[in-house]
């Protein structure tokens, strides 16, 4: 995989998490409870500031999509 492909994967994950935090926090809580045995639990602070975290993740996702595009144009 090239670095642009990694950036795209990170952007998709960050965007999905951001959208879930903004529009469906209950779904994210249920997913967290299901995956608690395999993955560390999401901190309760994240849910208390879910709008800020969600917007930040969406901005990070947009930045990573830009970086993926940039790396594909540059051929990396």
C-alpha positions as CSV (number, residue, x, y, z in Angstrom):
1,X,0.0,0.0,0.0
2,X,1.1,3.5,-0.8
3,X,1.0,6.3,1.7
4,X,-2.0,7.8,-0.1
5,X,-3.9,4.6,0.5
6,X,-3.2,4.8,4.2
7,X,-4.3,8.4,4.3
8,X,-7.6,7.4,2.6
9,X,-8.3,4.6,5.1
10,X,-7.6,6.9,8.1
11,X,-9.8,9.6,6.5
12,X,-12.7,7.2,6.1
13,X,-12.4,5.9,9.7
14,X,-12.1,9.5,11.2
15,X,-15.1,10.7,9.1
16,X,-17.2,7.8,10.1
17,X,-16.4,8.2,13.8
18,X,-17.0,12.0,13.5
19,X,-20.4,11.5,11.9
20,X,-21.4,8.9,14.5
21,X,-20.4,11.2,17.3
22,X,-22.5,14.1,15.9
23,X,-25.6,12.3,14.6
24,X,-25.8,8.9,16.3
25,X,-23.9,8.8,19.6
26,X,-26.1,5.9,20.8
27,X,-24.9,3.7,18.0
28,X,-21.3,4.5,18.9
29,X,-21.9,3.6,22.5
30,X,-23.5,0.3,21.5
31,X,-20.5,-0.5,19.2
32,X,-18.2,0.4,22.1
33,X,-20.0,-2.0,24.4
34,X,-19.8,-4.8,21.8
35,X,-16.1,-4.3,21.2
36,X,-15.1,-3.6,24.8
37,X,-13.5,-7.0,25.1
38,X,-11.2,-6.5,22.1
39,X,-10.6,-2.8,22.0
40,X,-10.1,-0.2,24.8
41,X,-13.3,1.5,25.9
42,X,-14.0,5.0,24.5
43,X,-13.5,7.4,27.3
44,X,-16.7,9.0,28.8
45,X,-15.1,12.4,28.2
46,X,-15.4,11.8,24.5
47,X,-19.1,11.5,24.8
48,X,-19.4,14.6,27.1
49,X,-17.7,16.7,24.4
50,X,-19.1,14.7,21.4
51,X,-19.8,17.7,19.2
52,X,-16.3,19.1,19.5
53,X,-14.7,15.7,19.0
54,X,-17.1,14.9,16.1
55,X,-16.3,18.2,14.3
56,X,-12.6,17.7,14.9
57,X,-12.7,14.2,13.4
58,X,-14.5,15.4,10.3
59,X,-12.0,18.2,9.8
60,X,-9.2,15.6,10.3
61,X,-10.9,13.3,7.8
62,X,-11.1,16.1,5.2
63,X,-7.4,16.9,5.7
64,X,-6.5,13.2,5.2
65,X,-8.6,13.0,2.0
66,X,-6.6,16.1,0.8
67,X,-3.3,14.4,1.7
68,X,-4.4,11.2,-0.1
69,X,-5.1,13.2,-3.2
70,X,-1.9,15.1,-2.9
71,X,0.2,11.9,-2.5
72,X,-1.6,10.3,-5.5
73,X,-0.8,13.4,-7.6
74,X,2.8,13.4,-6.5
75,X,3.0,9.6,-7.2
76,X,3.9,8.4,-3.7
